[in-house]
Amino acid sequence: MVERVKPKRRRGYTRVSPKHQVTIPIDALAVAGIHEGDELRVEAVGPGRLILSRPTDVIARYAGTMPGIWEPGELEALKDEWR
């Protein structure tokens, strides 16, 4: 019986599994600051090219950037109208 030997993987490379899954090399994750459990957005930007990024929290990004637009209590009154 001939033993089947797995082909050696090149450092920094991965393959797409039959379930369309990939394993991202740990060195790349460390440099990007991505940790277990992080949510990532996947964007196709061209043939053979994907970008993985953390989704941005839009509210946190813009919170407090427009002071003086609303009078105190005005937003609360508007929210009450929606209820």
ChimeraX attribute file (.defattr): number of C-alpha atoms within 10 A of each C-alpha:
attribute: neighborCount
match mode: 1-to-1
recipient: residues
	/A:1	3
	/A:2	4
	/A:3	5
	/A:4	6
	/A:5	6
	/A:6	6
	/A:7	6
	/A:8	6
	/A:9	9
	/A:10	7
	/A:11	8
	/A:12	10
	/A:13	10
	/A:14	13
	/A:15	11
	/A:16	9
	/A:17	9
	/A:18	7
	/A:19	6
	/A:20	7
	/A:21	10
	/A:22	12
	/A:23	10
	/A:24	12
	/A:25	12
	/A:26	12
	/A:27	11
	/A:28	11
	/A:29	12
	/A:30	10
	/A:31	8
	/A:32	10
	/A:33	9
	/A:34	15
	/A:35	10
	/A:36	6
	/A:37	6
	/A:38	10
	/A:39	12
	/A:40	13
	/A:41	10
	/A:42	12
	/A:43	11
	/A:44	10
	/A:45	9
	/A:46	8
	/A:47	6
	/A:48	6
	/A:49	8
	/A:50	11
	/A:51	11
	/A:52	11
	/A:53	14
	/A:54	11
	/A:55	11
	/A:56	10
	/A:57	8
	/A:58	8
	/A:59	8
	/A:60	9
	/A:61	9
	/A:62	9
	/A:63	9
	/A:64	9
	/A:65	9
	/A:66	8
	/A:67	8
	/A:68	8
	/A:69	8
	/A:70	9
	/A:71	8
	/A:72	9
	/A:73	8
	/A:74	11
	/A:75	11
	/A:76	9
	/A:77	10
	/A:78	10
	/A:79	9
	/A:80	9
	/A:81	8
	/A:82	6
	/A:83	5
